Amino acid sequence: MNKREAMVLLKKKGYKHTDKREDILDLFEQQDGYLSAKDIQSALKDNYPGISFDTIYRNLSLFQDLMILEETELDGEKIYQFHCTEHHHHHLICLRCGKTKTIDVCPMQDLSQIDPEFQVTGHKFEIYGYCKHCQDKLQDRDQMNKTHQSMTVIPSA
């Protein structure tokens, strides 16, 4: 899904065009990963100073119902990204920056061997960790903390 496809779908389903909806979709088009309602409010507050979480969540809910966005939860907070439509796949999700990477491996392929009488209606498989960029940033931060700690002078009594 992308912004253009989302706008066409909204129009086709009878939803009116609003600048806020378009601007929210712009944010997702620019982002290479997930966004939270807080991220959206922060990004839009200059153009829409009074934008409420109700407005944001109402649009996120609509976008999710229309399969424009998909949702996951990270540290108890719902986060969203454009719905993936190319093919069946899953994601690696960076816990620090929220960027995602597509993986084509699916553990569900073997489920029929585990319980052939179980009818699957859907599933979600996500792997959480840190991307290379964030690993480097965290390592740099840890290194600076160690250096700072070793330079601390303790006054003598």
Protein Blocks (a to p, Z undefined) as FASTA:
>chain_A
ZZklmmmmmmmnopacdfklmmmmmmmmmpgcdddfklmmmmmmmmmmmbcfklmmmmmm
mmmmnomaccddeehiacdddddfkbgcdddddfklopacddfbdfklmmmmmmmmbccf
bdcdddddddfklmmmmmmmmmmmmmmmmmpccddZZ
